[in-house]
Amino acid sequence: MAPRKGNLMTVRTDVKVLDATIRDGGLCNNFEFTDEFVTELYKTNVKSGVDYMEFGYRASKNLFDPKDFGKWKFCSEEDIRSIVGENVSDMKIAVMADVGRCDFKEDFIPKSESVIDMVRVACYIHQIPAAIEMIEHFHNLGYETTCNIMAISQANTEQIDAALEMLGAQSHVDVIYLVDSYGSLYPESAANLSKKYLEIGEKYGKAIGFHAHNNQNLAFANTIETLSYGVSYLDATASGMGRGSGNCAMELLLGFLKNPKYSLYSLLTFIEKYIVPLRESGVVWGYDIQYMLTGQLNRHPREAMAFTAEKRQDYCEFYKSLLDNF
Amino acid sequence: MAPRKGNLMTVRTDVKVLDATIRDGGLCNNFEFTDEFVTELYKTNVKSGVDYMEFGYRASKNLFDPKDFGKWKFCSEEDIRSIVGENVSDMKIAVMADVGRCDFKEDFIPKSESVIDMVRVACYIHQIPAAIEMIEHFHNLGYETTCNIMAISQANTEQIDAALEMLGAQSHVDVIYLVDSYGSLYPESAANLSKKYLEIGEKYGKAIGFHAHNNQNLAFANTIETLSYGVSYLDATASGMGRGSGNCAMELLLGFLKNPKYSLYSLLTFIEKYIVPLRESGVVWGYDIQYMLTGQLNRHPREAMAFTAEKRQDYCEFYKSLLDNF
């Protein structure tokens, strides 16, 4: 194992914290946040020292009908500007573009005219060539780019090695993300995988990021474990809001980081004013046994999400049904 | 850092899982479990392959009035036998005895006449001599013994080194426990501390245990991280039931361990039949922001427990009050 970078007392100035509340959290409420919620989250992130705020997806309006989703599924320039104005702050703005679900050639203007700073390209491991095409397009438009390779726990070592080498050698991507979509990684396995990413990062001058899911209550643990070996782009969301079991909680991460630029006060106020009522209104996310079981089995959480939606609590029957359909 | 022991695929036959639901969970409901709950948990633990079940404290009836507590605060032989009979199973029975809160010379019969197998002696680091006196007494009566040194995150390195050396050289204790009472350890710091314990354990032939609290949602992560370096006695509770933010959840731990003797089925059934209704009846435990804050600040959770009891959600004011009273 490579040595750890820094220690539990010191500041790592290479660390960048990205708030993905609207994007991953939008998967819990169909992106139907109030403007007040998004505006206050934006102000909170600026005050808390967050480095990037992801507003949502820029999804294809040919594939997805805007009538069926909140506006953060599409993240138009106008909608972002209605919240951030010219974004006079030290925080950068990101959106996500999924391979195969985005009209990337039509729907992005040059960075010089856009309020967006970074485009995060999400793909599965067999879509790396398509991801590279998109990354190069966004890079040529002037954006910072990331490649978020999802569901990495189901890829094999040869695939991962090939994907990382392609991204390193054949793309201008700035950040390569390790994404634990199924929440099945343990700190030890997340650290081992991150080491592989970090080697490619060092070879080709790319930063490495980590995006966690909390199926086994390990989102924060895996985030700080990969951080300790050199991962520097860290995704988190307010109170872990995100699909299924959710993500790494921003309050845990900001409380851990030693850089005095990060502050908890504003976030705690945001949580009591906006997250608590959102939960009380019936929006559901977070660790629960059904997500633990899909995480332990390294599976997509879709069955657990259905179990949650049906308000079932017959965990043993659910477990047996998962094992029957392995 | 010492090498890890075993890996994520293999069985470690030295591992012993201890269920502390009645003991640490009893701190959430004044030890007032129904006999049905305790009986079903006992049966569940036997079926799940759990190695030890801790029934509660054997507290002094001179210091604590039995009228004020459920019976598992005192764990009489008769009360344990009413649940387990002669305990015809592979699982052993443990109770906890606190230094200074236990009439240990009067209240324990010889092991040969007792249904109890192990006595766990809990102390703070300045009470090691008193703990050793108790350990030797219990050892001479024929019991297995542990020493659970609490609040270790507030002890300094010299104290820890001296305490471990005393326990190793001057006692017959079988297991020395690293106890993260305030939930303030990170996987990296828990691993570093466990290495120190493991060195003493190797020198004097003692096993090492870990008892986690979930203030920063790291109870499970810290448990498996210390496990990976050689810690072998692992405390957990059903759904993490325990004081404040609770403990390592048994279902996470059993799902992680690879030894086929451990099984999740019975535990999942127990959770849906007994833990879900217990929570619905108003017994409260588990990760929440107030516990995160005391964990981040390495403090006793008493203020967070009061905040919880008052059903407050003004996290920012609470945080400021903690910082004002540092």
Interface residues (C-beta under 8 A of the other chain):
Chain A: M1 R4 L8 Y186 P187 E188 S189 Q216 N217 L218 A219 F220 A221 N222 I224 E225 S228 S239 A249 E251 L252 G255 F256 L264 Y265 L268 T269 I271 E272 V276 I289 M292 L293 Q296 Q313 D314 Y315 C316 Y319 K320
Chain B: M1 R4 L8 Y186 P187 E188 S189 Q216 N217 L218 A219 F220 A221 N222 I224 E225 S228 S239 A249 E251 L252 G255 F256 L264 Y265 L268 T269 I271 E272 V276 I289 M292 L293 Q296 Q313 D314 Y315 C316 Y319 K320
